[in-house]
C-alpha cells in the first residue's frame, strides 16, 4: 500500500519585457504565485526581488508588476541559457528539449551518450536535476567530454559546509550572521522565509563554519570527519557525505526521506528543483551511506505550510484538495437548530499548530525479520495506521486549498498497548506549544498524553478508541462510547413518544442489565422455557395508538425469524418499527429476508453515515484518484478528525470553546462534544439510520 503527496502543477502566464538595457525585467504576477516561486523561475533569490520591490515583503497580488534583476553573472537567465546552448550545439552535436516523463536514462539511451558526458555538457543537471522544458546540449558520440573542470566544480559544491541553527529568543539576523562569520544578505538568500521576520525556533540553513562554543543549537552537515572520530557527536551535530541519486518511478518526498534519513526541508535545500515536486529521473544530491529502505511510505515531520491565510473561501478545489463543507449547529440553542457552513465562519488569521501522533513504529520495522510486504499483509494495526494517515493527508491537502493558517507536525508515537514515546517527544518540547494534538491511538496512551499536557492546556483528541475515558479535562473522546450510542437511540425513540419493547436473547445478559439499569419504562418481552420468543406476549405489549419500537438483540436465526414474522403480522393493526442496538451479522445472511427488514423500516444507531452529498462524493473520488483504492472506515476517519480539528481552530476561538458551541459534520462522522460531569469531553454525535421503503438508507434524526 503506497500513499504519496499529490503533486501540484502551476501554470505560469508570463509577460516580460526588456528594461534598463537587459539588467532588469518587468514581470506580471499570475494568480496564486508567490515571491519564492517567481524567484525560482528567474533563478534569483527572494531577497533580490525584495531589494527592487520592498512592498513585496507583505505578499504579492495577481497583476502586480515586479522588477526582476538579471542573473547574468550566474548565466541562468532563460534567454542566455538558450543562446549558450545554441553556441555549444555546433561543437557538441545537437540539443534536446526535455519532454514530460522523460528521464536521463531515456535521453542518454536515445542519443547514445554516457551519463558522465551528458552531465559534463550540462552541469546544471547535477545541481537542479532534469526538468521539463530544459534545453540540453547533446555531445557527439565521438567527442570526449571536458570533465575535469566540471568535475572540479561539482566536487567543490559537494564539499560545501552547511550549518543548521535553531533561532533562540532575542537573537537577531545580525547576531547570527556575525556568529557564523557570514552576512545578513546571505542568511536571507538561503532562508527566504526570514526576510519579513525571524521566528523563534526556526531552523536556519547557513553556509559557513560552526562556532566553537558548546551548547549551540545547530547541526553541521559536510563531508569532513570530525577531529575526534572516536567521540560521539554531541546533541544535533552530524557529519554526512553526499552522493548523486536518480529518482525512480513513484518515489515521493516521504520515501526519499525514509531512504536517506533526511527531512523534506533539508532535501529541498540541497536540491532547489524539488520545490516543484519530485519527478522521475531527477538527479538529486543526497547523503551517502544510507541503509537499504523499507518500501513503505511513511511520513517525515510536516512542518510549516507556506500558504498565507486568505479571506475568500469560495475558490474551487484544485491539485487534489477537497473542499468539504462542514455543517454546524447554530450557537443559539433551539429544537431545530439552523445548519450553516463552518467554512464561512472563519475567525482571525492567527496561525495554529496541529500535531498528529501516529503509531508507525518505524524502529520496530527496521529491526524486523519479516519483509515489508509480509508485514503489511499480516499487521492489521499497521494497515489501520496507514489508512488513517492517508485520510489525514487528504485533510491537510484540503487545508492548503482553503489557505488555512495551520502548521502540521506528524510524529511516530511508537505505540504498543502499554508503551509509547510520548514522554520523549514532550521532553523535546514537540507538543507543549500545539493548539491541538490528535492521537495516540490506544486509549491509555491518549490519556497519558492528556495528563502530561494538561498543565499546558493542550487539547488531546483520541481518534479511534471507543472506550469510556477517565475524567481528564483536556481529553476529547472523538468516537462515541457504546453506552452513548445506545442512549442516543433510546432518547430518539422517546422523543417520538414511542412505546419501546425489547426482545433480548437470554444469552445477551449485558444488554438485559443495561436496559434494566439505564432505560426505565422499557418492557422486556417474555421468552418460553426453551429460550424462544413468546409471540403472544410480544403482540400483547404493542399499542395501537402509538408507534411501537421493538428492540431486537439476538444472534439466533430462529428467534430473529419469529420476531420479524410476528411484527409483520402486527402491522395490520398498529405501527411497528424494528430496532437493533449494534450491527447484527445474522441479518446479512440469505436466511433473513431483506424485503421484510425494509417493511419494518429496520433502524439502528451508527457513529458513521452513508451519504450521497456532493462533498462526500468529491472526497471519495479524490481519495480514489490519489490512492488507487476506495477509502475505508479508517481512511475516512483520518480525514474527518483531522479536518474537523483544523476547521475548529480557525474560528477565532479555542478548540474547547468550539466544542462547547458547535456540532459539526464531516464526510462520515458527526462531532457533537459535551463536557462530562466527572471531567473531560465525549462525543455524542450519533446517527439514527433506517431503511426506507425505496430501499435506501436514510438518517432519521
N, C-alpha and C positions, 0 to 999 in steps of 0.2 A: 504494500500500500504506500503510495507516494503522495505527499502533499507538497505543494510548492506555491510560491508567491505568484500572483498574476502580474505579468509584465505590462507596463503602461507605455504605449507608443504615442508620442506627442508630435503633432503635425505643425510645422512652422511655416507661416506665410511671411516672407521677408521682403521688405522694400529697403534697399540700401543704395546710397549714392556717395560719390567721392566727395571729400570735404578736406579743406586745408591741405591741398597737394598730396592727398592719399594718406596723411598721418592720422586722420580721424574719420570715422564712418558714422553716418546717421542711421539709426535703427528704430523701427516702429514696433513696439511691444505687442505681441499677439495675446489673445485671451488665454489666461491660465499660466503664462510664462513667469518665471522668477528670475532674479538677477543671477543666481547661481547657474541656471540653465543657459542664459544668454552668455555668461562668461565662458562656459564650456563650449558654446557654439563658436565663439570667436577666438578660443584658445588664449584668453586673458584671465586675470583674476578678478573676483568681485571687487576687491579693493581698487583696482584700476578703474573700474566703472564708477565707483563711488567718488573717486577723485574728480572726475569730469561731471558727475551728476549727483551732487550732495543730497538732493531731495530723495534719491532712490533708496537711501538708508531706511526710509519709512515704508518701503514697498513700492511696487510699480503697478500701474493700472493699464488695461488694454488701450492701445492707440497712443500711449506716451512715447515721445521721441527721445531716445537716448543717444549720447555721443559715445562711440566705442573707439578706444585707442587702438592703433595698429600694433602688430606684434612682429615687426619686420626683423628685429634682432634675433628672434627665435625661429623665423622662417616658417610660421604656421598659418598665415592668412590663406584663405581658400584660393584666392587668385594666384598668389605667388606659388602655392603648392602645386597647382595645376601647371603653371609655367615651368617650374623646375622639373616637373615630371616629363613635360614635353622635351625639354632640353636634354634630359638624360636618356630619353627614349631612343634617340638616334644612335646613342652609343651602346645601349644595353639590349635593344632588340624589340621593344614594344611596351605597351601599357595595358592595364586591365582595370575595369571599374567593377568593384565588388558588388555582387548581386545578393538579394535576400537568401538566406540559408546556405550560402557558400562558406566553405571552411578553407583554412590554409592548406590542409592536406589535398583538398579537391583542386585548388588553384595550382599547387605545385605539381600535381599529377597531370593536369591539363597541359601545362607548358613544359613539363619535363625538367623542372629545375629543383634544386635541393632546398631544404628549409633554410640552411645557412646562407645560401646565395640570395634567396628572396628577402631575408631579413637584413642582409648586408646592403642590398639595394634600397630597402625601405626601412630605415632604422626606427621609424615611429611605430612599427608593428610590435617592437619589443616593449615599449612603454604604454602605448594606447590600445594595443590589440587590433584585431580585424574588425572593421565596421562597415556597414552597408554604405555604398556611395563613394568609398575611398578609391582614389586612383593609384594603382600600384605600378611601379616600374618593374617590368619583367626582363631580367637579364638574359642574354643569349645563352644557349646551351653550352657553347664552347668557351664562353668567357669565364675567366677566373675572378671571382668576387674579391673586391678590395676589402677584406675583412679586418685587417689589422686596426685601422682607425676606428671602424665601427665597434669592433670587439673591445677596444680600449675604452671607448665612450660608455658602452654597456657595462663594462666591468666597473668603471668609476661610479656609475649610477647605482650599481648593485652594492657598492661599498659605502654609500651614504649613511650617515648616522641619523637616527630619528629618536627623539626623546619624548615620551608621553608624560605630561604633567597635569595633575588634577588641581584645578583652581581652588585656593584656600580663601577663607574670609579675609577681607581687607587687602587682598592682593590686587595690583593694577597691571595693565599691559606693560607699562614701562618697567615696573619692578621685576616682572617675569622675564621680559626681554633682556634686562641687564643681568639677571641671574644666570641666563643661559648664553650670554655673550652673542645676542642676535639683536635685531631691530623690531620695533613695533610693526613696521610695514611688512616684514617677512612673517611675523606672527599672524597678522590679519590675512595675508595672502594664503597661508596654509590652513587657516581656520576661519573661513568667511562668516561663520555663524557669530563670531565675537565682534564683528565690525560695529554693530549697534550697541552692544553691551557685553559684559564679561560675567556670565553666570557662575556662582559658586558651585563647585563640584564638576564643572565642565572639563572634559579631558582634552587638553591641547596636544597637538602634534607639532613638535619643534625640531627643526634641523639644527643640530648643534652639539655641544658637549654637556653632559650631565654635571651638575655641581657636586663638589666633593663632600659637602656636609651630609651627615646621616639623617635619616628620618624624612627626607624629602619625598613627597608622594609622586613618584614617577616610575616609568618603565623605560629601559633602554633597549632599543632594537637595532642591532647592527650585525656585522659578520666577523667581529673580532672576539677572541677568547678573553675572559676576564683575567685580571692579573693573577689571581689565585684560584685556579680551576677546582681545587680540592674543597674550597669553602663553599657552602651553599649560598645561592644568590638571595639576598635579603628582600623580603616583602614582595614588591611587584616588579623587581628587576628581572629581566630575562634576556638572554642573548640568542639571536637567531640568524642563521644564514639563509640566503634566498636562492631560488631556482625558478626556471620557467615551467609553466604548466598550461597545456591546451585544454580548453573547456570541452567536455564531452556532451553528447545529446542529453537533454532533460536535466542537466545539472542546475542547481539553484544556489542562492546565497547560503541557504541552510546547509546543503550538502557540502559545499565548498568549505564553509566554516567548520563543520564537523571534521572534514578531511584534514584540514591544515591547522586546526585549533586556533582559529582567528575570528574576530568579530566582523560583522558586515562593515562597520565603520573603518576598521583597520584595513580590510581588504580593499575598500573603495579608495582609501587614501593612497595605498600602494599602486592602485590601478584606476586612475580617474575615469577611464572609459566605462567603468562599471556603474557610473551614475545614471546611465540609461538602461541598466539592466544586464543580466548575464546572458550572453549569446554564445551559441555553439561555435567552436573554432577559435574563440578568443585565446590569445596567449597572455597569461597572467604572471605577474611577479608574486610568488608565494613563498612562505617559509619552507625550507627543505628539512629533510629528516623526519617526515611525518609518518604516522602509523597508518597501515592499510585501513581504510574506512569501513565501517559497517554500513551497508547500503540501506539505511533507514533515514528518512527525512526527519530531522529533529531541529528544534529552534535554538538559535543563539539569542541572548537578551536583545529585545527590540527596544531601543532607547527612544529617542525623540522623533516624533512625527514632525516633518518640516512645514506642513501646511499651516498657514495662519488662519485664525477664525474669520469667517465672513458672515454677513447678515442675511444674504439671500439663501433661503433654504429650499428653493423650488427647482434648483438645477437638476437635470435628469442624470441618473447614474451612468457612469462610464467606467471602462477599464476594469470590469469585474466587480465593482462595488454594487451594493444593493441598497436602494432607498426604502427602508422598511418604515412604514408609518405607524408609530406607536399610538395606542389608544389609551387615554387616561380618564378616569372619572373626575368630574369637576370637584374642586375643593369645597364646594357648597354641598353639604350632606342633604340628600333627598332620596325618595323612594326609587326614582328612575333617573339617576344622575346623567347629565349630559356627557356625551363622548366627544372628545376633541383630540386633535393630533398633537402629541407631545413635542414633535419636531418643530412646531410653531410656537412653543412656549419657552424658547431659549432665554436664558438669563444673561449674566455677564460673561465676558470672554476670558476670564482668568483661567490659566492653564491648570489642568488637573492631571494627576498621576494615578494610573491603574496598574496593579501588579497581578499577574497570573501565576499561580503556583501549581505546576502540572507534574505528575509523577512519571517522568520518562525513565528514571533510574538508569542513566547513561553509564555510570561507573559499574553497575552490575552487568550491563550488556557487554561492556568492553572486556570483562573478565569471564564472560560466559563461554562454555564449550560448545553450546548449540550454535548452529549457523543462524544468521539473521532471518532467513526465510522460515526456518523451523520455529524460531522464537515467535515470529509474527503469527504463525498458524496455531501455535499452542498456547500463547499467552493472551488470554482474554482481557486481562487488565491493561496490557499494553495497547491492544486494539481499541479498547474503550478510550484510553488516553489520547491516542492519535485521532480518533474520530472527534472527540471533544475539541481537541486543538484545531482541527481543520475547520470546525464551525466557528471557533473563536477568531480565526484568521479572516474568515468571511466578514465577521463583525468589524474587525479592525479595518478591512478594506472599505467597508461602508462608512466608517468614521472618517476615513481620508476623503471619500467622495463628498461627505457632508461638511468637510473642513472643521471638524470638531477640535477644540483646543485641548486635546488629550495626548499625554505621553504614556506609552505602554512599555512595561518591562515584563519579560517572561523568564521564570527561573525553574529549574528542575528541583522539585520538592523531595526527590529521592525517598519516596514513601514505602513503608510496609504498614501492616495493620497497627503496629505498636511503635514505629520509629519514623523519623523524618530529619531533614537537615535544616528545619526552620530556625532553630536556635542559632545555627551558624550564619544564616542569612541575616538574622536580626543583629548578631554581633558585628556584622559588616555594614550595619546601617542601611540595608537594602529595602526595608519595609516600613520603617518608622515614619517616613515622610509621605507615604501613599495616602491618597484620598479614599481608596477602596482596594481591598485585597480579595481576589477570587481564588478560593481553594484554601487548604488542601482538599483532597477527595475524601479520605477517611474521616469519619465524624470526630474521633478522639484527637486526630491531628488538627482538625479545624478548630476544635475547642481549645487546644493548647496554644494555637496561634492567636486566637482571640484573647485568651488570658494574657499572653505576652504583650499584645499591642493595646490592651485596654487603657493603660496609662497614657497612651498617645492618641486616644480617641479615634483609632483607625477601624472602620467597619470591616468585618471579615464575613464574606458571603460563602456559605457552604453550598457547593454547586450540585452535588449528586446524592448526598445522604438523605435517607428517609427517616432516620432515627430521630426520636424526640431529643432535643438538645438540652443540655444543662443550662441553668439560668446565668448567662453571661451577657452583659449589657450591649456589647458591640458585636455580637454574633447574630447573623441573619440566616435562618434556615430557608433556603430557596425552594425546596421541594416539600410540599405539604406532607405531614406525617399521616399514617394510616388512620389514626383517630380523627384527624381533621377532615380527611376525605369522607369518612363515614358520617361524621357530624353534619357535613355540608349537605349530603343527600337527604338526611332526615330533616334538617332545617328547611330544605326546599319543599319536601312533601307537606310539612306542617304549614308552610306559607300558603299552600294551595288548599288549606283546610281539608287535607286528605285523611281518610281512615286507613291507618297503617297496620297491616297484618304481616307476620313473619312466618315463613316456612323454613325451618332450620333443621338440618340433619343432626341427630344426636351426637355424631362424631365431631361436629363443629362447636365444641364446648366453649372456645374462646369467644365466638360470636354470640352465643347464648348469654354468656357472662357479660359481655359488652352491652347488649340490649337491656338486660335487667338492671345494670348499674347506671347506664347513661341515657337510656331512651324510655323514660316513663310514659306509660299510655300505649305502648306498642304491644299488641296482643300476639302471643305465640300460638300457632295452630297446633292442634293435638296430633300425636303420632300413634300408630297402632302398636300392639305388643311386639310385633316383629320389626318395628322401626320404620314402617311405611307411613305415608300421609293418610290421615283421617279426612277423606274428601268431604263427608257430610259436615264435619266440624268446620272445615275451611269455608264452605259455602255459607254456613250459618253466621260467620263473622263478617261477611260482606254486607255493606249498607247500600240500599238503592238510591238514597238521596244525595250521596257524596261520591267523590272519586275515591276508589279503593286502590291503594298501593300495596301490592303483595311482594314483600322482600323474600326472595328465594336464595338460600345459601346451602347448597349441596352439590356434591360431585357425582351423586348416584344417578345413573341414567334413568332407571325405573321411576325414581321419585320425581325427577325433572319432567318426564313424560306425563306422569299422573297429575302433577301440578298444572302443567300447561293445558291439558285436556279439561281439567276442572274449571280453569279460568276462562277458557273459550266458551264453555257451556254457560258460565255465569254472565258473560257479556250480553246475553239475551235480556237480562233483567236489570243489570247495573253496569256502571262504568268501572272498568278494571284496567290497571297498568302493571306489568311485570317489572320488578326491580332487582338488580343484583348489586352487591356492595364492592365486588372486586372481579377481575377477569376470571371467567369460568371456561376452561378448555373443553369441557364436555359439550358446551353449546355449539362448538365449532365442528362437531362430528356429524356424519351423514345421518345418524340415528335421530337427530333433532331437526325438525322442520324449520327452516329459516322463515318460511312463509307464516308459520304460527307465531314466531317471535315478532314479526312485523305487525301482525294482527293485534298483539298485546302491547305494541309500542315499547319493546324492551328498553329500559332506562338504566343508566349506570353512571357513577361519578368517575371522572378522569382528570389527571393533572395536565393532560395534553388534549388538544382538539384536532379535528380534521376539518380543514378549511380550504375553500377554493377562492379566497380573496386574492386579488391581483398581486399584492405584496408577498403573499405566501408562495404563489406560483413563480414569481420572479426569483425568490430565494432558491427554490428547488431547481429552477432552470440554470441559474448562475452557478450553484454548487456543483451540479452535474457537469456543466461545461468545464469547470475548473478541475474537478477531482475525478471525473470519468465514472462516477458512481452516484446513485441516488442517496441523499442524506438520510442516515438512520437517526434513531432517537437521540443518541449521544452527540452526534454532529449538530443536530438542531438545537439541542440543549446548550452546547457550547456557544452557538450564535446568540441564542436568546438571553442567556445570563450575562454574557459579555456586553452585548449591545444595550441591554436594559441598564446595566451599571453605568456605562458611558453616558447614555442619554440623561440619566438622573443627575449626574454630576455637572451637566451644563445648564441646569435650570436656575442657577443663581442661588441655590440652596445647598445645604449639606446633604449627604446621602440619607442620613436619618430623617431630616425634615421632609424629604420627598417620600420616604416610606410611610410617614405619618399621614400624608395628604393624598398620595397618588396611587391608583391602581392601574397597572399597565398591561398591555397585551403585546406579545411578540408573534413569532411565526407559529409556535405550538403552545407556548406557556403563558400563563397569567401570573402576575406578581402583585399580590394584594397582602402586603405585610401588616401585621399588627403587633403591638407590644404585649408580651405575655405578663401575667400578674407576677410571676416569680422572677422575671427578668429576661432579657433577650427578646428577639423578634422571630416570628414564624410567618410563613406564607400560607394563606388560606385561599389562594387563587385556584379554585377547583371548577371544572366544567361539569354540568349535568347534561349528558348526551342521551339521545333516544333515536330509535329507528322510526321514521315517519312512513306513512302509507305509500309514498312514492319510492320507497326502498333506500332513501338517502339518510345519512346520519346527521342529525341537527342538534344545536345547542338549545337546551330547554330554558336556561336561565339567562 
